[in-house]
Amino acid sequence: MLYLIGTGLYYLNDLPLRAIDELKKCDEILLERYTNLNDITFLENLEKEIGKKIAIVGRETMESNLIIDKAMTEKIAVLVPGDPLAATTHFSLIQECKARNIQIQIIHSSSIFSALGETGLSLYKFGGTTSIPIYSEHFHPESFFEVIEKNIKCNYHSLVLLEVKNNEEFVSPERAVEILKEIENKRGIKIIDWKNVIAISKMGSVDQKIININNKDLNGLKPPSSLVIPGELNENEKDALKLL
């Protein structure tokens, strides 16, 4: 049995109430958080509530067969920040469960994809979502730029998620802007309308920030954070951006 459970945007209280009862039945509980960090007390408080330990796992575990293999004989829960089906990685788990006749239950929750409405941009006009990973000496991909470029050419907005491992290791909005500008310069193209780019931080929390990167300092924005790169704007969206 596999449970895919959305934890909501930030606080423990964002977790759907019916998820608590299901988690108490599970043999093993995993928390995946590639581009999100819950409230610092989330894990500790949830473990107390359900009387079980929760293991934090990375993308490697999520993309391996380990979870599916265990779900063949045990009740396994995967906690996912936001909604569990916002990422294609998690839908692949559903497909594999169906292929192996493993029972699966999904508990949905609030997500960054709906919270984006607070920017004033129409949710119907967002194109493909992409993410910027933490760079290292030998790892600096640029595939996310192609997604942004395609969206802009189609007059769509782009949500750019920024990877976070913990409160010390993450891609900040400031660093993400640097990376994107470096790629623009390297390729000799200027496709991003920088005067309208938005940085969002800790959505769903009392400390959430939604700012125009040209109007305010990006220093101090805490993860989880993202960039929103607008495509073509209608009049209502232009008016909304003026208020940021």
Buried (B, 14 or more C-beta within 10 A) or exposed (E): BBBBBBBBBBBBEBBBEEBBEBBEEBEBBBBBBBBBBBBEEBBEBBBEEBEBEBEEBEBEBBEEEBBBEBBEEEBBBBBBBBBBBBBEEBBEBBEBBEEEEBEBEBBBBBBBBBBBEEBBBBEEBBBBBBBBBBEEEEEEEEEBBEBBBBBBEEEBBBBBBBBBBEEEEBBBBBBBBEBBEEBBEEEEEEBBEBEBBBBBBBBBBEEBBBBBBEEEEBEEBBBBBBBBBBBEBEEEBEEBBEEB
